[in-house]
């Protein structure tokens, strides 16, 4: 297997003196989705924030394409090839769809004509955005805004895309469409780290699964080796034996 685009080792982070993530290690490879799962409060979003540079890395390391970015500020991580789509469809509601996309490519320091050509690539990926390009982003549906948020992040030409709860507040049919787009992105070689509460939706696109509980990894396994969701439920609710093995599947619990 090729070297990972993202390698996180022994990550610890939190908010001020409050530690919420104690020991997280994971990898994300080019052209693959790693799903980071866990119940509410497990530390998933805090992990993403530390990887992106919004939270301080208190211990451990974050490497992007072999470069240690643990102490690098967030804006430099973006320029190094990392993009973060935060929970809640965070777009500029009063700006047009196209203006949102052009703002997303700001860090690349391209001329306006080149930026528009990059925006055209996003319209190819998300045809609905082409139809809405002149409309205010806030006038679109929640699913369309989520697609815009992803496209806006892609305008920075990242190697790694961090996605936090892209299904939040969306109808199941729209969730499926968003996940289809996420999976299609990996065909371009993009590495994706996906935080998601909708387990079945995440499993539909995941190549690898990492489950957190109370700020620590309790399951780390290729998605194809998880026969059913029982193992994930066991990891979610702490039903892990002293040996660290679930005898029904042979999957590795850590």
C-alpha positions in Angstrom: 0.0 0.0 0.0 1.2 3.5 -0.8 2.1 5.9 2.0 -0.9 7.6 3.6 -1.8 11.2 2.7 -2.8 11.7 6.4 -1.1 10.0 9.3 -2.2 10.7 12.8 -0.3 9.2 15.7 -1.2 9.3 19.4 -3.2 12.6 19.0 -4.4 14.4 22.1 -6.3 17.6 22.1 -9.0 19.6 23.8 -10.2 23.1 24.8 -7.9 25.0 27.1 -7.3 22.7 30.1 -10.1 20.3 29.2 -8.7 17.3 27.4 -11.4 15.5 25.2 -9.2 13.4 22.9 -6.5 11.3 24.6 -5.0 8.9 22.1 -6.1 8.8 18.4 -4.1 7.2 15.6 -5.5 6.8 12.1 -4.5 7.0 8.4 -6.2 8.1 5.2 -4.9 7.1 1.8 -5.3 8.7 -1.6 -8.4 7.6 -3.4 -10.0 6.3 -0.2 -12.5 7.2 2.5 -11.8 6.7 6.2 -14.9 7.0 8.3 -14.4 8.3 11.8 -17.4 7.1 13.8 -18.5 7.2 17.4 -21.4 8.3 19.6 -21.9 11.9 20.6 -19.1 13.2 22.8 -16.6 10.6 21.6 -14.2 13.3 20.3 -14.8 13.1 16.5 -15.1 16.8 15.8 -12.3 17.7 18.2 -10.1 15.3 16.3 -10.9 16.9 13.0 -10.3 20.4 14.5 -6.9 19.3 15.7 -6.0 17.8 12.4 -7.1 21.0 10.6 -5.2 23.3 13.0 -8.3 24.9 14.7 -7.4 23.1 18.0 -3.9 22.7 19.4 -2.2 19.4 19.2 -1.4 18.7 22.8 0.4 15.4 22.1 1.1 13.1 19.2 1.6 14.2 15.6 -0.3 15.0 12.4 1.5 14.4 9.1 0.1 15.5 5.7 1.8 13.7 2.7 4.8 13.0 4.9 5.2 16.5 6.3 4.7 17.0 10.1 2.0 19.8 10.3 1.3 19.4 14.0 2.4 22.9 14.9 1.4 24.5 11.6 -1.4 27.2 11.7 -4.7 26.3 10.0 -4.2 28.6 6.9 -0.8 27.0 6.2 -2.4 23.5 6.4 -4.9 24.7 3.7 -2.0 25.8 1.5 -0.2 22.4 2.2 -3.3 20.6 0.8 -5.8 20.1 3.5 -9.5 21.3 3.3 -12.1 21.1 6.1 -15.8 21.3 5.6 -17.2 22.0 9.1 -20.6 20.8 10.3 -23.6 23.0 9.4 -23.2 23.8 5.7 -21.1 26.9 6.3 -21.4 28.9 3.1 -21.8 32.7 2.5 -25.6 32.8 2.3 -25.8 36.3 0.7 -23.1 35.7 -1.9 -24.0 33.9 -5.1 -23.0 30.3 -5.6 -20.2 31.3 -8.0 -18.9 33.9 -5.6 -18.7 31.2 -2.9 -16.7 29.0 -5.2 -14.3 31.8 -6.2 -13.7 32.6 -2.5 -12.9 29.0 -2.0 -10.0 29.2 -4.4 -8.6 32.4 -2.9 -5.6 30.7 -1.3 -4.3 29.5 -4.7 -3.7 33.0 -5.8 -4.9 32.4 -9.3 -6.1 35.0 -11.8 -9.9 35.4 -12.1 -10.0 33.7 -15.4 -8.2 30.6 -14.1 -10.4 30.6 -11.0 -13.5 30.6 -13.2 -12.1 27.6 -15.0 -11.6 25.8 -11.7 -15.2 26.7 -10.8 -16.3 25.1 -14.1 -14.8 21.9 -12.8 -17.0 22.1 -9.7 -20.0 22.6 -11.9 -19.1 19.4 -13.7 -18.9 17.5 -10.4 -22.1 19.1 -9.0 -24.4 20.0 -11.9 -27.0 21.5 -9.7 -24.6 24.2 -8.7 -24.2 25.3 -12.4 -28.0 25.7 -12.6 -27.9 27.9 -9.4 -24.6 29.7 -10.0 -26.1 33.3 -10.1 -28.4 32.7 -7.1 -27.6 33.5 -3.4 -26.3 30.4 -1.7 -28.9 30.9 1.1 -31.7 30.4 -1.4 -30.7 26.8 -2.0 -31.9 23.7 -0.2 -29.8 22.2 2.6 -28.5 19.4 0.4 -27.5 21.9 -2.3 -25.7 24.1 0.3 -23.9 21.0 1.5 -22.7 20.3 -2.0 -21.6 23.9 -2.4 -19.7 23.7 0.9 -17.8 20.7 -0.4 -17.2 22.3 -3.8 -16.0 25.5 -2.1 -13.4 23.4 -0.2 -12.3 21.6 -3.3 -11.6 24.9 -5.0 -8.4 25.0 -2.9 -7.2 21.8 -4.7 -6.6 19.8 -1.6 -5.0 16.4 -1.2 -7.1 15.7 1.9 -10.7 16.6 2.5 -12.1 16.6 6.1 -15.9 16.3 6.2 -17.8 16.8 9.4 -21.4 15.4 9.4 -22.3 16.1 5.8 -25.6 14.4 6.3 -26.7 16.7 9.1 -30.3 17.8 8.7 -30.7 16.2 5.3 -33.4 13.9 4.0 -32.3 10.3 3.5 -32.5 10.6 -0.3 -30.3 13.7 -0.3 -27.9 12.0 2.1 -27.4 9.2 -0.4 -26.8 11.8 -3.2 -24.2 13.6 -1.1 -22.4 10.3 -0.3 -22.4 9.4 -3.9 -20.6 12.6 -4.6 -18.1 12.0 -1.8 -17.3 8.5 -3.2 -16.9 9.9 -6.7 -14.3 12.4 -5.4 -12.0 9.6 -4.4 -11.9 8.4 -8.0 -9.8 11.6 -8.6 -7.3 10.4 -6.0 -8.6 12.6 -3.2 -8.2 11.3 0.4 -11.3 11.8 2.5 -11.7 11.7 6.3 -15.4 11.5 7.0 -17.0 12.1 10.4 -20.6 10.9 10.3 -23.4 10.0 12.7 -25.4 8.2 10.0 -23.5 4.9 10.3 -25.2 3.2 7.4 -24.5 6.2 5.1 -20.9 6.3 6.2 -20.4 2.5 5.7 -21.8 2.8 2.1 -18.7 4.8 1.1 -16.1 3.9 3.6 -12.9 2.0 2.7 -11.7 2.0 6.3 -13.4 2.5 9.6 -12.1 4.0 12.9 -14.4 4.2 15.9 -13.7 6.5 18.9 -15.1 6.3 22.4 -14.2 8.8 25.1 -11.3 10.2 23.0 -9.7 6.9 22.2 -9.7 4.5 19.3 -11.7 1.3 20.1 -12.0 -0.1 16.6 -9.8 0.3 13.5 -10.6 -2.0 10.6 -11.0 -2.1 6.8 -14.7 -1.6 6.0 -14.8 -4.7 3.9 -13.9 -6.8 6.8 -16.8 -5.7 8.9 -19.5 -8.3 8.1 -22.4 -6.4 9.7 -23.1 -3.5 12.0 -23.1 -5.5 15.2 -19.4 -5.0 15.6 -19.8 -1.2 15.3 -22.6 -1.2 17.8 -20.3 -3.2 20.2 -17.6 -0.5 19.8 -20.1 2.3 20.2 -21.4 1.0 23.5 -18.2 -0.3 24.9 -19.0 -4.0 24.6 -15.3 -4.9 24.1 -13.9 -8.0 25.7 -10.7 -8.0 27.8 -8.8 -9.7 24.9 -9.7 -6.9 22.5 -11.3 -9.3 20.1 -14.9 -9.7 19.0 -15.2 -13.5 18.4 -18.0 -13.2 15.9 -15.9 -11.4 13.2 -12.3 -11.6 14.2 -12.1 -7.8 13.7 -9.4 -5.9 15.6 -10.6 -3.9 18.6 -8.0 -1.7 20.2 
